[in-house]
Amino acid sequence: MDPVTIGLIGIVVLVAVFLLGMPVGFTMAFIGTIGFCVIKGLDSGLGLLARDFWDTFSTYSLTVIPMFVFMGSVAFYSGMSGRLYDAAYLGFGKMRGGLALATVVATAGFSAICGSTNATAAAMGKVSIPEMRRYGYDPSLAAGCAAAAGSLGIMIPPSTIFIIYGILAQESIGKLFIAGVVPGVILACLFLLAVIIWARVRPDAAPGGAQVSLKSKLIGMTGLLEMAA
């Protein structure tokens, strides 16, 4: 059987297994290894598999990924996300849609110490959605704001996606981080603009909060010191 036929059969099997809901990574590795073994022989295929596994998992650059994930976990369980949200609320709370604005700002700040979209959305959603619902915010606005702002987790550095891309593409991770700052800030500003427009069009969906004294604002802003550290 020629290599082209083997490749076409592999593609068909790959698509079929995808449709069955199998994990993408394991499926591609398994079918690729089988195809290589059929073309080059069992010994060559197993040798390639062993070498690739070793080369991948012995890459020291990948050690930064669990460290960033660990840092995000520490920030989540230490309550830092809640304190960031409280600090952002003190600045925007009295405005119409202030809680939603605070959610976007706090999520952007939390993204700078987390690096994961799922972790960012989960951490800030757990804090912000109950508060917005308690103050009478529209459920779609509350959930949508937390979910959309959570996407900043992979844009604002440090981002695990940038790290993986930099390693695979042999690009500077530092330059990738720098390149993600401006788009992340622009995206956060667009989210803020969307909330402001929504609050103007549907005032009942995003009511304003109570006035906060200057002393309370200064005390609450201490939550920003943790993020800066």
C-alpha positions in Angstrom: 0.0 0.0 0.0 1.5 3.3 -1.0 2.0 6.2 1.5 -0.7 8.4 -0.2 -3.4 5.7 0.3 -2.3 5.2 3.9 -2.5 9.0 4.4 -6.1 9.2 3.0 -7.2 6.2 5.1 -5.6 7.9 8.2 -7.6 11.1 7.5 -10.9 9.3 7.1 -10.2 7.3 10.4 -9.2 10.5 12.1 -12.4 12.3 11.2 -14.5 9.3 12.2 -12.8 9.1 15.6 -13.2 12.9 16.1 -17.0 12.5 15.5 -17.1 9.8 18.2 -15.9 12.4 20.7 -12.4 11.0 21.4 -9.7 13.5 22.7 -8.0 15.3 19.9 -4.4 15.0 21.1 -4.5 11.3 21.8 -6.3 10.5 18.6 -3.8 12.4 16.4 -0.8 10.8 18.2 -2.3 7.3 17.9 -3.2 7.5 14.3 0.0 9.3 13.3 2.1 6.6 15.1 0.1 3.8 13.4 0.5 5.3 10.0 4.2 5.8 10.5 4.6 2.2 11.6 2.8 1.0 8.6 5.0 3.0 6.2 8.4 2.7 7.9 8.0 -0.4 10.1 7.2 -1.1 13.8 10.7 -0.4 15.2 11.0 3.0 13.4 7.5 4.0 14.6 8.1 3.1 18.2 11.5 4.8 18.1 10.0 8.0 16.7 7.3 7.9 19.4 9.7 7.5 22.2 12.0 10.2 20.9 9.2 12.7 20.4 7.8 12.0 23.9 11.2 12.6 25.4 11.9 15.7 23.4 8.5 17.2 24.3 8.4 16.5 28.0 12.1 17.3 28.6 11.7 20.9 27.2 12.6 23.1 30.2 10.7 26.0 28.7 7.4 24.2 29.4 8.1 24.4 33.2 6.9 28.0 33.2 3.3 26.8 32.3 2.6 25.0 35.6 4.2 27.9 37.5 1.8 30.3 35.9 -1.2 28.0 36.5 0.0 27.7 40.2 0.1 31.4 40.5 -3.4 31.7 39.1 -4.6 29.0 41.6 -3.0 30.9 44.5 -4.6 34.1 43.4 -8.0 32.4 43.1 -8.0 30.6 46.5 -6.4 33.5 48.4 -9.5 35.7 47.6 -7.5 38.1 45.5 -10.1 38.1 42.7 -12.7 39.3 45.2 -10.6 42.1 46.5 -9.8 43.2 42.9 -13.5 43.2 42.2 -14.2 45.3 45.3 -11.5 47.8 44.4 -12.9 48.1 40.9 -16.4 48.5 42.2 -15.4 51.4 44.4 -14.3 53.3 41.3 -17.3 52.4 39.0 -20.1 51.3 41.4 -22.1 54.5 41.4 -22.3 54.7 37.6 -25.2 53.0 35.7 -23.8 49.6 34.9 -21.0 50.1 37.4 -20.9 46.5 38.6 -20.5 45.3 35.0 -17.8 47.9 34.4 -16.1 46.8 37.6 -16.3 43.2 36.4 -14.4 44.0 33.1 -11.8 46.1 34.9 -11.2 43.5 37.6 -11.1 40.7 35.1 -8.5 42.5 33.1 -6.4 43.0 36.2 -6.8 39.3 37.2 -5.8 38.3 33.7 -2.4 39.9 34.3 -1.7 37.4 37.1 -3.5 34.3 35.9 -2.9 33.5 32.2 -5.9 31.2 31.6 -9.2 32.1 30.2 -11.1 29.3 32.0 -9.6 30.1 35.4 -10.1 33.9 34.9 -13.8 33.5 33.9 -14.4 31.1 36.7 -12.7 33.2 39.4 -14.3 36.5 38.4 -17.7 35.0 37.5 -18.0 33.4 40.9 -17.5 36.8 42.5 -19.2 39.2 40.1 -22.3 37.3 38.9 -24.0 36.9 42.3 -23.3 40.6 43.1 -24.8 41.8 39.8 -27.9 39.6 40.3 -28.3 40.8 43.8 -28.5 44.4 42.6 -31.0 43.5 39.9 -28.8 43.3 36.8 -30.2 41.5 33.8 -29.0 37.8 33.9 -27.8 37.9 30.3 -25.7 41.0 31.0 -24.3 39.5 34.2 -23.3 36.2 32.6 -22.2 37.7 29.3 -20.1 40.3 30.9 -18.2 37.8 33.0 -17.8 35.3 30.2 -16.6 37.9 27.6 -14.2 39.6 30.0 -12.8 36.1 30.8 -11.4 35.9 27.3 -8.9 38.5 28.3 -7.1 35.7 30.2 -5.3 34.6 27.1 -4.7 38.0 25.7 -3.2 40.0 28.6 0.1 38.6 29.6 1.2 36.3 31.1 -0.7 33.9 28.8 -0.1 30.2 28.7 -1.1 30.2 25.0 1.6 32.7 24.2 4.1 30.5 26.0 3.1 27.4 24.1 3.1 29.2 20.8 6.5 30.8 21.5 8.0 27.4 22.3 6.5 25.7 19.2 7.2 28.5 16.8 10.7 29.4 18.3 9.5 33.0 18.9 10.5 35.3 21.8 7.9 34.8 24.6 8.7 38.2 26.0 7.9 39.8 22.6 4.7 37.9 22.4 3.7 39.1 25.9 4.4 42.7 24.8 2.4 42.2 21.6 -0.6 41.1 23.6 -0.8 44.1 25.9 -2.2 46.6 23.4 -4.9 44.3 21.9 -5.9 43.2 25.4 -6.3 46.8 26.6 -8.3 47.6 23.4 -10.5 44.6 23.9 -11.2 45.6 27.5 -12.1 49.1 26.4 -14.5 47.7 23.8 -16.1 45.6 26.5 -16.5 48.7 28.7 -18.0 50.6 25.8 -20.5 47.8 25.1 -21.6 47.8 28.8 -22.0 51.6 28.8 -24.1 51.5 25.6 -26.2 48.6 27.0 -26.8 50.6 30.2 -27.9 53.6 28.2 -30.3 51.6 25.9 -31.7 49.5 28.7 -31.3 51.3 32.0 -33.4 48.7 33.9 -30.8 46.0 33.0 -27.9 47.8 34.7 -28.9 50.0 37.6 -26.4 52.2 39.4 -25.0 51.6 42.8 -24.7 53.7 46.0 -22.3 56.6 46.5 -19.1 55.6 48.2 -17.0 58.0 50.4 -13.5 58.9 49.5 -12.2 57.2 52.6 -13.8 53.9 51.7 -12.4 54.2 48.2 -8.8 54.7 49.5 -9.2 51.8 51.9 -10.6 49.5 49.2 -7.9 50.4 46.7 -5.4 48.6 48.8 -6.6 45.4 47.0 -4.7 46.7 44.0 -1.4 46.4 45.9 -1.5 42.6 45.8 -1.8 42.6 42.0 1.1 45.0 41.7 3.2 42.8 43.9 
